[in-house]
Amino acid sequence: MLSIFSCKHNPQEDIKPDLNQNYTNDSVSFQTEILPLLVGNCAMTGCHDAISAAKGVVLNNYNNVINTAKVIAFNPNNSELYEVLLETDANKRMPRPPAPPLNQEQIALIAKWINQGARNTHINRCDTNIFNFGAVQTIINNSCIGCHGNSNPQGGINLSNYSNIKQQAQSGKLLGSINHITGISPMPKGGNKLDACKITTIQKWANAGYLNN
Ligand code: HEC
């Protein structure tokens, strides 16, 4: 099954984000908000990474998200990407159980992005002056939890709560993985490296003593 899909699919090069648009405070950023959410929750092995490409859907870059998940700008209700999130039938809903559904806030963000035209926006709102545990958890929830949640933590690494995240941080693996240090698997697996601001935020939280603040 999987091999049929993977042979059929040939992921294209991604197109460059448009950095020259006028953004408002309300604009959703595809590259820093939507894509990490999709890679973290959907682009795992066996699902929608470039190799597995279940049903031809690949959620690893802008081009593929728009084309393979049939996103129609300004029209979330007719966009497959959005429709599958709202499915009440657990066998059709994405992400598939045992993975939990996206939360209301995440679903609303995807709808908002499509309603704003589903553009390839890249707006960096990360602020390295805010490096409490809440900021760290937001990064992990957006980029890691789909593969490292409670239901089926990949590689045996669970990042769903403070004590587990602290443990991975103290072992050096958390930062090693996001900094792509030799000898540790680079994370997020199959996605782009976290941007420098997010890595710095996690580093500063660790340096300050891994507080639960
Ligand atoms: C698409 C799925 C996926 C995503 C997203 C993901 N991981 Fe992983 N992670 C894995 C898998 C699978 C492994 C097991 C090792 C391997 O196969 O590379 C792993 C292993 C790890 C390890 C252990 C590495 C080692 O070499 O011991 C750490 C730490 C880790 N992940 C942290 C993260 C963090 C932090 C994020 C988010 C920034 C993240 N992961 C996002 C799938 C993922």
Boltz pocket constraint, residues with backbone or C-beta under 6 A from the ligand:
constraints:
  - pocket:
      binder: B
      contacts: [[A, 39], [A, 40], [A, 41], [A, 43], [A, 44], [A, 45], [A, 139], [A, 140], [A, 143], [A, 144], [A, 145], [A, 146], [A, 147], [A, 148], [A, 154], [A, 155], [A, 156], [A, 157], [A, 168], [A, 173], [A, 174], [A, 177], [A, 178], [A, 183], [A, 184], [A, 185], [A, 186], [A, 187], [A, 188], [A, 189], [A, 190], [A, 191], [A, 194]]
      max_distance: 6.0
